Amino acid sequence: MMKIEKVLLTGAAGYIGSVLARRLLKRGFKVWGLDNLIFGDRGIKTIRENPEFRFIEADVRKTDSLRPILNEVDAVVHLAALSGMPTCAKYPELAQQINWLATKDLFDASHETPCIKRFLFASSTSIYGAVKDREFVDEQSPANPISLYGELKARCEEYLGRSKLRSGFIPILLRFPTAYGLSPRIRFDLTVNEFTRDLTQGKALEIFGENFWRPYCHVEDLARACIWALEVDSNLVDQEVYCVGDTGENYTKRMIYEALSELIPEGKISLVQKIEDLRDYRVDFSKIKKAGFNVTKTVRDGIREIHQALRQGQIPNPFDPAHTSAL
């Protein structure tokens, strides 16, 4: 198996990308980090001078301009996307362009570039939507997206899965659950991070849909999974789909605020009878565990680290709208 040494990372300045870029560099990879910096460069500011990191400020939709870069790398990790249901619903045309067409074009261009050995696509467990009787789903379960965000992820998966491939080119699909945890490009529009911020800062927390299930995974573990997929034996990942996480890390919002209450008992929490997000599912992560990948952190770990970082003043202006994925 030929070793992957040079990686094009799209969305390098984002919430997950900024964590992954640093882990790749520490692991000895040379990284070409691509981002349009629509949310600024704080995610990559401290690594821009690293000689093994080459930053490209570019729009992932302009595939032709990326072809020269593809000729310099061994693998592509494609994270760039409009993130989350609300943003995609607000900007459906832009979501189609970035989350679907740009992914399709970048995949095709990578396939046409002989030196590219692996193409890793960051999908989402949002493709499952709402599951009847709240049964556990896994990689064999049918997609049932109930949002444009989930629909476009499922469409990309289908395209990558049915494409005819050249020898030596391996597409890998990782389905990410809801992320949480500290990142150089912190986000507070993610459930665990948002709830922890609000209670730590003394804000009353309103929760709706408290009994809906969702899987969660720490951003560091999501980054670790990407590196695992680049390094593991090709027989384990060739045209494979893996949900990334741990079966024990499925939670309802009620379970999350109960964990928060243990750390911040003085926090004020109220339940609101309002349903804006109908996703409701639990994921069985046995497949990736059997393949040799295990998570290292739990939701309680994420709550503690966000709480501590806020109390120590490590995150200035935590209510700044810049700490979201909203455009």
Secondary structure, DSSP 8 states (H G I E B T S, - for coil): -----EEEEETTTSTTHHHHHHHHHHTT-EEEEEE--TT-STTTGGGTT-TTEEEEE--TT-HHHHHHHHTT-SEEEE--S--SHHHHHHSHHHHIIIIIIIHHHHHHHHHTSTT--EEEEEEEGGGG-B-GGG-EE-TTS-----SHHHHHHHHHHHHHHHS---TT-EEEEEEE-EEES--TT--SSSHHHHHHHHHHTT--EEE-STT-EEEEEEHHHHHHHHHHHHHS-HHHHTTEEEE-S-GGGEEEHHHHHHHHHHH-TT--EEE----S---B-EE--HHHHHTT------HHHHHHHHHHHHHTT-SSSTT-GGGSS--
